[in-house]
Amino acid sequence: MSSAVAGSENEAVVWMPDGSPHSPRFSDRYHSRSGGLAQANFVFLAGTGLPTAWRGRDRFSVLETGFGLGLNFLSTWAAWNADPQRCESLRFVSVEAYPVDATDLVRSACNADPEDQSMPSIAARLPVLAEQLAQAWRGLSAGIQHWDFAGGRVQLTLAVGEVRAMLPGLDCQADAVYLDGFSPALNPEMWSAEALHLVAQHCRAGARLATYTVARSVRERLQQLGFRVEKCPGLPPKRDRLQAVFGP
Ligand SMILES: C[S@@+](CC[C@H](N)C(=O)[O-])C[C@H]1O[C@@H](n2cnc3c(N)ncnc32)[C@H](O)[C@@H]1O
C-alpha cells in the first residue's frame, strides 16, 4: 500500500454507532472495543512500565509505530502531566503513513472512554491536549515534523510516511516502544521482519516494548531480534497482550 502524500486528502475515519473509530482502508478499528484510553493505559503505558519507568530520569523517549488518532501520545502526555515525579523531558516519536484530519484527533480524544471513570484526571485532560495537538497538526506535510509542547518539555516527532521508509531516518534511542499497527493479518507491513528490525535498531538496551497482539509471527520476530517476550493478561475482550524487554 502506498502512503498518503502531503497535500492530499486526509485519511478517512468512519465513526461507528458505538462511537469507536474505524479505518475503511484497513477494515479494522483504531482501538480496542474496550476503549482507546483504557487500551493506551493498560496495554501501552503499563505494558512499558510507565509512569514508574520515567521517574528519576532527565529524559525519556517513547517510539511508536502507528500514530493514528494520537490517543497513545495524548494519554502518555496526560500521564506525564499528572505525575509529580515525571522525568524532566518526554520525547515521543511516531510514524504514520495515513494522517487523519485534525478534527478526528479531537473527536477521538473527546470520545476516548465516556463511561470509564477509572482515570478521571487523564480523561479530563485529553480534549485540552488534543486541541494543542490539532493546532500544530494543521498544515501537516510529508516527512519528519517536530513539535514542542508544555514549554518544550514534551516533544513530539512525527514521521509522515511508510514505516520502513521513515524509521531509518529517525534519530531516536527509545526507552519504551509501542507497537500499534492495525491487526497483523490486515496490516502486515507494520509487523514485517524488516519493520521490527528497524524498531530494534532504535532501542536502548533494557528498552521495554508493548503491544496488544500476541500473534506468533510477531513474538518470534521479536525474540529473534533479542527481545525477551512475555504474554500477559489482555484487556477484555482480548485474552492476552505482549510485553517485551530488549536485551540483545
Ligand atoms: C491501530 S492504528 C494506531 C492507533 C494510534 N496509536 C492511536 O493511539 O490512536 C494503526 C495506524 O498505523 C498506520 N499505518 C498502517 N500501515 C502503515 C505503514 N505501512 N506505515 C506507517 N503507518 C502505517 C495506520 O494509518 C494507522 O493510523
The ligand as a MOL file (V3000), in Angstrom:
LIG
                    3D

  0  0  0     0  0            999 V3000
M  V30 BEGIN CTAB
M  V30 COUNTS 27 29 0 0 0
M  V30 BEGIN ATOM
M  V30 1 C -4.2270 0.9980 15.2520 0
M  V30 2 S -3.8680 2.4740 14.4080 0 CHG=1
M  V30 3 C -2.8810 3.3930 15.5630 0
M  V30 4 C -3.6360 3.9960 16.7130 0
M  V30 5 C -2.8360 5.0420 17.4440 0
M  V30 6 N -1.6310 4.5430 18.0350 0
M  V30 7 C -3.6100 5.8660 18.4310 0
M  V30 8 O -3.2070 5.9730 19.5980 0
M  V30 9 O -4.6300 6.4260 18.0260 0 CHG=-1
M  V30 10 C -2.6100 1.9720 13.2540 0
M  V30 11 C -2.0120 3.0980 12.4570 0
M  V30 12 O -0.9510 2.5960 11.6550 0
M  V30 13 C -0.9330 3.3070 10.4330 0
M  V30 14 N -0.2240 2.5220 9.4080 0
M  V30 15 C -0.6640 1.4090 8.7860 0
M  V30 16 N 0.2530 0.9360 7.9180 0
M  V30 17 C 1.3040 1.7730 7.9770 0
M  V30 18 C 2.5620 1.7900 7.3530 0
M  V30 19 N 2.9160 0.8360 6.4630 0
M  V30 20 N 3.4350 2.7690 7.6760 0
M  V30 21 C 3.0890 3.7100 8.5990 0
M  V30 22 N 1.8930 3.7550 9.2300 0
M  V30 23 C 1.0120 2.7940 8.9450 0
M  V30 24 C -2.4020 3.4740 10.1270 0
M  V30 25 O -2.6380 4.5020 9.2000 0
M  V30 26 C -2.9950 3.7390 11.4990 0
M  V30 27 O -3.1080 5.1090 11.7520 0
M  V30 END ATOM
M  V30 BEGIN BOND
M  V30 1 1 1 2
M  V30 2 1 2 3
M  V30 3 1 2 10
M  V30 4 1 3 4
M  V30 5 1 4 5
M  V30 6 1 5 6
M  V30 7 1 5 7
M  V30 8 2 7 8
M  V30 9 1 7 9
M  V30 10 1 10 11
M  V30 11 1 11 12
M  V30 12 1 11 26
M  V30 13 1 12 13
M  V30 14 1 13 14
M  V30 15 1 13 24
M  V30 16 1 14 15
M  V30 17 1 14 23
M  V30 18 2 15 16
M  V30 19 1 16 17
M  V30 20 1 17 18
M  V30 21 2 17 23
M  V30 22 1 18 19
M  V30 23 2 18 20
M  V30 24 1 20 21
M  V30 25 2 21 22
M  V30 26 1 22 23
M  V30 27 1 24 25
M  V30 28 1 24 26
M  V30 29 1 26 27
M  V30 END BOND
M  V30 END CTAB
M  END
